Amino acid sequence: MGFGLIIIGDEILSGKREDKHFAQVRGLMAARGLRLDWVNYLGDDRERLAGALAHSFASGDIVFSCGGIGGTPDDHTRQAAAAALGLPLVLHPQARELIVGRMAEVGQPLTPDRLSMGEFPEGAEIIPNPFNRIPGFSIRQHHFVPGFPVMAWPMLEWVLDHHYSRLFHGDERAERAMRVEGIAEGTLTPLMRAVEAEFSGIRVFSLPHMDPVRQVAYYIELGVKGPADQVEAAFIRLAEGVAALAARDTVPEERLRQS
């Protein structure tokens, strides 16, 4: 089981609006000892949304979806979720009460389009919206909120704290890295594979930093990440391997800088 994030809206893909959900959700989860496993950006296309949601429902992942749950013609997320599950859209009774109350509060007529914002796949539960009380919905570990950050972010925090607190800080992760100069990434690759094979829970990463003039890597950020109780030993093994490669290739020791 992983965590996924779906960000929906033509305006994101066209560049009219800049996505802020990814960074915010990543931060909300990191504060709780959780991490995202994948992110998917999708436009306002009902058929494509339904296909993507069918795949994510089948995955068993916990998924947060931002955008497209309103009542205008370019909002398709509620309908796509229902289609992906093979369920009808039904007016949720509590959502209806909240929408009726909100329209009365702001002096707006209760139109069918406004009521449609409370139509969710049958069996869904509501997600409270502290901004204007128009709710989102949850079904089968998928949680659907509006695209507006002022609404979406507190709603996602509520979902995390009310549904997944049992998972907080249950899989502590850590990361350590060093700066490597004078050794090509291809030379480091066998060492990286060896460390991953020796420490099954560890992933080794290599991030070359390029010299724009010479068009070569002028240093590599090389490190390990994974369960906190394995990182230190894996990092020591990686550092020893780098030192051995440096000695073999007669690279001066001062060109290896650990951080």
Secondary structure by P-SEA (a helix, b strand, c coil): cbbbbbbbcccccccccccaaaaaaaaaaaaacccccbbbbbcccaaaaaaaaaaaaaaccbbbbcccccccccccaaaaaaaaacbbbbbcaaaaaaaaaaaaaaccccccccccccccccbbbbbbbccccccccccccbbbbccccccaaaaaaaaaaacccccccccccbbbbbbbcccccccaaaaaaaaaaacccbbbbbbbbbccccccccccccccccccccaaaaaaaaaaaaaaaaaaacccccccccc
